[in-house]
Amino acid sequence: MFVRTDATILHADLDSFYASVEQRDDPTLRGRPVIVGGGVVLAASYEAKAYGVRTPMNGREALRLCPNAVVVGPRMSAYSEASKAVFDVFRDTTPLVEGISIDEAFLDVGGLRRVSGSPMEIGQRLRERVQAEVGLPITVGIACNKFLAKVASAVAKPDGLLLVPPGGELEFLHPLPVERLWGVGAVTARKLHDHGIRTIGEMSSVGEAALASLLGRASGRHLHALSHARDPRRIEVGRRRRSIGSQRALGRRPRSDEDIDAIVVGLVDRLGKRLRQADRVTRTVVLRLRFDDFARATRSHTIFEPTAGNDVILAVARRLVNEARPMMRARGLTLIGLSLGNLENADSIQLALPFGAATSETLDVTVDRLREKFGSAAVTKAVLIGRDQGMTVPMLPD
């Protein structure tokens, strides 16, 4: 049974964030279809989405769907500054803020009724402040738990406010398509549709055992709980990341082995710097690939000793790339990404890095400091000289 509680969880989500920043800063773009990005769509305004433009669609396909769209290059520094300003509003609203990405967060406003009003009043005031102080539209969903609040904000988009009233959770949730559930992607949705399950209500009536036999034990249990609006997770303030990642879209132009290696070097350089800035170490390196047919593949390797040194991480990444190279050549590579998992605080363990990695890590720290003082291009690996390293997407602070 669903346990009724007060609806005091807000999910605040900026609308088409990158595109909205561009429309805010250039009045001639307002009301027009805007695409951020060139070869790959990074963001699309709602005017462009009306034509079917989506991320991460190929740029040529996007312009075929919406030939009158205005294409603008990304300005990551502008998006980062806008995000910081919005999060200032969040934290001024309540100290209980859990950032999900640079453009969305959960807020717990329980206990603020006497000083700030009802959750609906707080949500409306938050939207007004973000619009007035940052100049951006934002949608807020309000519910008794994080999952329902996020679904509510998705339903309310764009620029909306929606409360799921206590006692009305299942009435709100069950008519929605199964794709609204966390963990239901294209493959899972296809399996469910093949068995006549298209709405969340239909899923809830199937039973956990049947879902487990269809989707696997863990997925079946997870989706059965969500279909009954059960989500016990609390707002986590100051939660450190369990993993970090970076990726590079390549388009459909063939890339040489040397090109791929240079891209991997650049990705490792970025991730290593983020690790050391946050005083973290990693034990697991994950390679993520996307191909011409939009299929994906993942390879991973766990290191014996945790590290924040570029050399060790790069050696593992190169090994994973070499193992996947026949697949990359046969299927056409359009995106390559790396992520570092099993993160730990650097001061919580005694490092014993192999292959002279301790010396290498010391050098990495020196390079980081030089770049902070003289700019990111002051010290560059030789293999990266003269090469486009792609954009650095802004991230929430670790």
C-alpha positions as CSV (number, residue, x, y, z in Angstrom):
1,M,0.0,0.0,0.0
2,F,1.0,3.6,-0.7
3,V,1.7,5.5,2.5
4,R,0.3,9.0,2.3
5,T,2.6,11.9,3.4
6,D,2.8,15.6,2.9
7,A,3.7,16.9,-0.5
8,T,6.9,18.9,0.4
9,I,9.4,17.7,-2.2
10,L,10.0,20.1,-5.1
11,H,11.7,19.1,-8.4
12,A,12.9,22.3,-10.1
13,D,14.0,21.9,-13.7
14,L,15.1,24.7,-16.1
15,D,13.3,24.6,-19.4
16,S,15.6,23.8,-22.5
17,F,18.4,25.3,-20.4
18,Y,21.1,26.0,-23.0
19,A,18.6,27.3,-25.6
20,S,16.8,29.4,-23.0
21,V,20.1,31.1,-22.0
22,E,20.7,31.9,-25.7
23,Q,17.2,33.3,-26.1
24,R,17.6,35.3,-22.9
25,D,20.9,36.9,-24.0
26,D,19.8,37.5,-27.6
27,P,16.3,39.0,-27.8
28,T,16.2,38.3,-31.6
29,L,16.0,34.6,-30.8
30,R,13.0,34.8,-28.6
31,G,10.0,32.9,-30.0
32,R,12.1,31.4,-32.7
33,P,13.3,27.8,-33.1
34,V,16.9,27.6,-31.7
35,I,19.3,24.7,-31.9
36,V,22.5,24.8,-29.8
37,G,25.3,22.8,-31.3
38,G,26.6,22.1,-34.7
39,G,27.2,18.4,-35.7
40,V,25.1,17.2,-32.8
41,V,22.1,18.9,-31.2
42,L,23.1,19.8,-27.6
43,A,19.8,21.6,-26.8
44,A,16.7,22.7,-28.7
45,S,14.2,25.4,-27.8
46,Y,10.6,24.4,-27.4
47,E,9.9,26.1,-30.8
48,A,12.4,23.7,-32.4
49,K,11.1,20.7,-30.4
50,A,7.7,21.3,-31.9
51,Y,9.2,20.2,-35.2
52,G,10.6,17.0,-33.7
53,V,14.1,18.2,-32.9
54,R,15.6,16.4,-30.0
55,T,19.0,15.8,-28.3
56,P,21.4,14.2,-29.3
57,M,20.1,14.3,-32.9
58,N,22.4,14.8,-35.8
59,G,22.6,18.4,-36.9
60,R,21.7,17.7,-40.5
61,E,18.6,15.7,-39.4
62,A,17.6,18.5,-37.1
63,L,17.7,21.1,-39.9
64,R,15.8,18.8,-42.2
65,L,13.0,18.7,-39.7
66,C,13.2,22.4,-38.9
67,P,14.9,24.3,-41.8
68,N,14.1,27.7,-40.3
69,A,15.9,27.0,-37.1
70,V,18.7,29.3,-35.9
71,V,21.8,27.3,-35.1
72,V,24.1,28.8,-32.4
73,G,27.4,27.6,-31.0
74,P,27.4,26.6,-27.3
75,R,28.7,29.0,-24.7
76,M,29.5,26.8,-21.7
77,S,30.8,29.6,-19.5
78,A,27.4,31.4,-19.9
79,Y,25.5,28.3,-18.9
80,S,27.7,27.7,-15.9
81,E,27.2,31.2,-14.6
82,A,23.4,30.9,-15.1
83,S,23.4,27.6,-13.2
84,K,25.2,29.2,-10.3
85,A,22.7,32.0,-10.1
86,V,19.8,29.6,-10.2
87,F,21.3,27.4,-7.4
88,D,21.7,30.6,-5.3
89,V,18.0,31.0,-5.5
90,F,17.4,27.3,-4.6
91,R,19.6,27.6,-1.5
92,D,18.0,30.9,-0.5
93,T,14.7,29.0,-0.6
94,T,15.7,26.1,1.6
95,P,19.0,24.7,2.9
96,L,17.9,21.2,1.8
97,V,18.9,21.2,-1.9
98,E,20.1,18.2,-3.8
99,G,21.6,19.1,-7.2
100,I,21.0,16.5,-10.0
101,S,22.6,18.4,-12.8
102,I,23.4,22.0,-13.6
103,D,19.8,22.7,-14.6
104,E,17.8,20.7,-12.0
105,A,17.5,20.0,-8.3
106,F,15.3,18.5,-5.6
107,L,14.3,20.8,-2.7
108,D,12.8,19.8,0.6
109,V,10.5,22.5,1.9
110,G,9.0,20.5,4.8
111,G,8.8,22.6,7.9
112,L,8.8,26.0,6.1
113,R,5.1,26.5,6.0
114,R,5.0,29.0,8.9
115,V,7.9,31.1,7.5
116,S,7.4,30.7,3.8
117,G,3.9,29.4,3.1
118,S,2.6,26.3,1.5
119,P,4.7,24.2,-0.9
120,M,2.7,25.6,-3.8
121,E,3.3,29.1,-2.7
122,I,7.0,28.4,-2.3
123,G,7.2,26.8,-5.7
124,Q,5.4,29.7,-7.4
125,R,7.7,32.2,-5.6
126,L,10.8,30.2,-6.7
127,R,9.7,30.3,-10.3
128,E,9.1,34.0,-10.1
129,R,12.5,34.7,-8.6
130,V,14.4,32.6,-11.2
131,Q,12.6,34.5,-13.9
132,A,13.1,37.9,-12.4
133,E,16.7,37.4,-11.1
134,V,18.2,35.1,-13.7
135,G,15.8,35.6,-16.7
136,L,15.0,31.9,-17.3
137,P,11.8,29.9,-17.3
138,I,11.7,27.0,-14.8
139,T,9.2,24.2,-14.1
140,V,8.5,22.9,-10.6
141,G,6.8,19.7,-9.7
142,I,5.7,19.1,-6.1
143,A,4.9,15.7,-4.5
144,C,5.5,13.5,-1.5
145,N,8.7,12.0,-2.9
146,K,11.5,12.6,-5.4
147,F,10.2,10.3,-8.1
148,L,6.7,11.8,-8.2
149,A,8.0,15.3,-8.0
150,K,10.2,14.7,-11.0
151,V,7.4,13.1,-13.0
152,A,5.2,16.1,-12.1
153,S,7.7,18.6,-13.4
154,A,8.0,16.6,-16.7
155,V,4.2,16.7,-17.1
156,A,4.0,20.4,-16.2
157,K,6.7,21.5,-18.8
158,P,7.3,24.0,-20.1
159,D,7.3,26.8,-17.6
160,G,4.7,25.2,-15.3
161,L,3.9,24.3,-11.7
162,L,2.1,21.1,-10.7
163,L,1.2,19.7,-7.3
164,V,0.5,16.0,-6.9
165,P,-1.9,16.2,-3.9
166,P,-1.5,13.8,-1.0
167,G,-3.9,10.8,-1.6
168,G,-4.0,11.5,-5.4
169,E,-0.6,10.0,-6.2
170,L,-1.9,6.9,-8.0
171,E,-4.7,8.8,-9.8
172,F,-2.0,11.1,-11.2
173,L,0.5,8.4,-12.0
174,H,-1.4,5.4,-13.4
175,P,-2.7,7.0,-16.6
176,L,0.8,8.0,-17.7
177,P,2.9,5.9,-20.2
178,V,5.4,3.5,-18.8
179,E,8.2,5.6,-20.4
180,R,7.7,8.1,-17.6
181,L,9.3,5.7,-15.1
182,W,13.0,5.9,-14.2
183,G,14.7,2.9,-15.8
184,V,12.3,2.5,-18.7
185,G,14.2,3.2,-21.9
186,A,13.5,2.2,-25.5
187,V,14.4,-1.5,-25.0
188,T,12.4,-1.9,-21.8
189,A,9.4,0.0,-23.2
190,R,9.4,-2.3,-26.2
191,K,9.3,-5.4,-24.0
192,L,6.5,-4.0,-21.9
193,H,4.5,-3.0,-25.0
194,D,5.0,-6.5,-26.5
195,H,3.2,-7.8,-23.4
196,G,0.4,-5.3,-23.6
197,I,1.7,-3.0,-20.9
198,R,1.6,0.6,-22.0
199,T,0.5,2.6,-18.9
200,I,1.9,2.7,-15.4
201,G,-1.4,1.6,-14.1
202,E,-1.3,-1.5,-16.3
203,M,2.2,-2.2,-15.0
204,S,1.1,-1.9,-11.4
205,S,-1.5,-4.6,-11.8
206,V,0.9,-7.1,-13.3
207,G,2.7,-7.9,-10.1
208,E,6.3,-7.9,-9.1
209,A,7.0,-11.6,-9.9
210,A,5.7,-11.2,-13.5
211,L,7.8,-8.0,-14.0
212,A,10.8,-9.8,-12.6
213,S,10.4,-12.7,-15.0
214,L,10.0,-10.2,-17.9
215,L,12.7,-7.6,-17.0
216,G,15.0,-9.3,-14.5
217,R,14.7,-9.4,-10.7
218,A,16.3,-6.0,-9.9
219,S,14.4,-4.1,-12.6
220,G,11.1,-5.8,-11.8
221,R,11.3,-4.9,-8.1
222,H,12.4,-1.3,-9.0
223,L,9.6,-0.6,-11.5
224,H,7.0,-2.4,-9.4
225,A,7.7,0.0,-6.5
226,L,7.7,3.1,-8.7
227,S,4.4,2.0,-10.4
228,H,2.9,2.1,-6.9
229,A,4.5,5.6,-6.2
230,R,6.9,4.2,-3.7
231,D,10.3,6.0,-3.4
232,P,11.8,6.1,0.1
233,R,14.9,8.2,-0.8
234,R,15.5,11.4,1.1
235,I,17.0,14.7,-0.1
236,E,20.8,14.3,0.2
237,V,22.7,17.5,0.8
238,G,26.4,17.6,0.0
239,R,26.4,14.1,-1.5
240,R,29.6,13.4,-3.2
241,R,29.6,11.9,-6.7
242,R,30.0,8.1,-7.1
243,S,31.3,8.6,-10.6
244,I,32.4,11.3,-13.0
245,G,32.5,11.2,-16.8
246,S,33.2,13.0,-20.0
247,Q,32.4,12.2,-23.6
248,R,33.0,13.5,-27.1
249,A,30.6,13.3,-30.1
250,L,32.5,12.5,-33.3
251,G,29.9,12.8,-36.0
252,R,30.0,10.3,-38.8
253,R,33.4,11.2,-40.3
254,P,35.8,8.3,-40.0
255,R,38.5,8.7,-37.4
256,S,42.0,7.2,-37.5
257,D,43.5,5.3,-34.6
258,E,45.7,8.3,-33.9
259,D,42.6,10.6,-33.7
260,I,40.8,8.3,-31.3
261,D,43.9,8.0,-29.1
262,A,44.2,11.8,-29.0
263,I,40.6,12.1,-28.0
264,V,41.1,9.5,-25.2
265,V,44.1,11.4,-24.0
266,G,42.1,14.6,-23.8
267,L,39.2,12.9,-21.9
268,V,41.6,11.4,-19.4
269,D,43.2,14.8,-18.9
270,R,39.9,16.4,-18.1
271,L,38.8,13.6,-15.7
272,G,42.1,13.4,-13.9
273,K,42.0,17.1,-13.3
274,R,38.5,16.9,-11.8
275,L,39.5,14.0,-9.6
276,R,42.5,15.9,-8.1
277,Q,40.6,19.1,-7.7
278,A,38.0,17.2,-5.6
279,D,40.6,15.2,-3.7
280,R,39.2,11.9,-5.0
281,V,40.7,8.7,-6.4
282,T,39.2,6.1,-8.7
283,R,39.4,2.3,-9.1
284,T,37.2,1.7,-12.1
285,V,37.5,3.0,-15.7
286,V,34.5,2.7,-18.0
287,L,34.6,3.1,-21.8
288,R,31.4,4.0,-23.5
289,L,30.9,3.9,-27.3
290,R,28.0,4.8,-29.6
291,F,27.9,3.6,-33.3
292,D,26.4,4.7,-36.6
293,D,23.2,2.7,-35.9
294,F,22.9,4.4,-32.5
295,A,23.7,1.1,-30.7
296,R,25.9,1.4,-27.7
297,A,28.6,-0.7,-26.0
298,T,30.4,-0.5,-22.7
299,R,33.7,-1.9,-21.5
300,S,35.2,-1.5,-18.0
301,H,38.2,-2.4,-15.9
302,T,38.9,-2.2,-12.2
303,I,42.3,-1.1,-11.0
304,F,44.0,-3.0,-8.1
305,E,45.0,0.2,-6.4
306,P,43.0,3.5,-6.4
307,T,44.6,6.4,-8.2
308,A,44.2,10.0,-9.4
309,G,47.1,9.7,-11.8
310,N,46.6,10.3,-15.5
311,D,49.1,7.7,-16.6
312,V,47.4,4.8,-14.8
313,I,44.0,5.9,-16.0
314,L,45.2,6.4,-19.6
315,A,46.9,3.0,-19.7
316,V,43.6,1.3,-18.7
317,A,41.6,3.5,-21.1
318,R,43.9,2.6,-24.0
319,R,43.6,-1.1,-23.2
320,L,39.8,-0.9,-23.3
321,V,39.9,1.0,-26.6
322,N,42.2,-1.6,-28.1
323,E,39.9,-4.4,-27.1
324,A,36.9,-2.6,-28.7
325,R,38.8,-1.4,-31.8
326,P,37.5,-4.2,-34.2
327,M,33.9,-3.2,-33.2
328,M,34.6,0.5,-33.7
329,R,36.0,-0.1,-37.2
330,A,33.2,-2.4,-38.3
331,R,30.3,-0.4,-37.0
332,G,31.4,3.3,-37.3
333,L,32.1,5.2,-34.1
334,T,30.0,8.4,-33.4
335,L,30.7,9.0,-29.7
336,I,33.3,8.0,-27.2
337,G,33.2,8.6,-23.5
338,L,35.0,7.7,-20.4
339,S,33.8,7.6,-16.8
340,L,35.6,6.9,-13.5
341,G,33.7,4.9,-10.9
342,N,34.3,3.6,-7.4
343,L,35.4,7.0,-6.3
344,E,36.8,7.5,-2.8
345,N,38.2,10.4,-0.8
346,A,41.9,10.6,-1.4
347,D,42.6,11.2,2.3
348,S,40.7,8.1,3.4
349,I,43.2,5.6,2.0
350,Q,46.9,5.0,1.8
351,L,47.9,5.1,-1.9
352,A,50.3,2.6,-3.2
353,L,50.3,3.3,-6.8
354,P,52.1,0.9,-9.2
355,F,54.3,1.7,-12.2
356,G,55.8,4.9,-10.7
357,A,52.3,6.4,-10.6
358,A,53.0,8.4,-7.5
359,T,55.7,10.4,-9.3
360,S,53.3,10.8,-12.3
361,E,50.5,12.0,-10.1
362,T,52.7,14.7,-8.5
363,L,53.5,15.9,-12.0
364,D,49.8,16.0,-12.8
365,V,49.2,18.2,-9.8
366,T,51.9,20.6,-10.9
367,V,50.4,20.8,-14.4
368,D,47.0,21.5,-12.8
369,R,48.4,24.4,-10.9
370,L,50.2,25.9,-13.9
371,R,46.9,25.7,-15.9
372,E,45.0,27.5,-13.1
373,K,47.6,30.3,-13.0
374,F,48.3,30.7,-16.8
375,G,45.2,29.2,-18.5
376,S,44.1,25.8,-19.6
377,A,46.2,26.0,-22.8
378,A,49.5,26.9,-21.0
379,V,50.6,23.3,-20.6
380,T,49.3,20.8,-23.2
381,K,50.2,17.2,-24.0
382,A,52.1,17.0,-27.3
383,V,49.5,14.7,-28.9
384,L,46.9,17.4,-28.3
385,I,48.7,20.3,-29.9
386,G,46.7,21.6,-32.9
387,R,43.8,19.3,-32.2
388,D,40.2,20.3,-31.4
389,Q,39.5,18.8,-28.0
390,G,35.8,19.5,-28.1
391,M,33.8,21.4,-25.5
392,T,33.9,21.0,-21.8
393,V,30.3,20.7,-20.6
394,P,29.7,22.5,-17.3
395,M,29.1,20.2,-14.3
396,L,27.9,20.6,-10.7
397,P,30.7,21.1,-8.2
398,D,31.8,17.8,-6.6
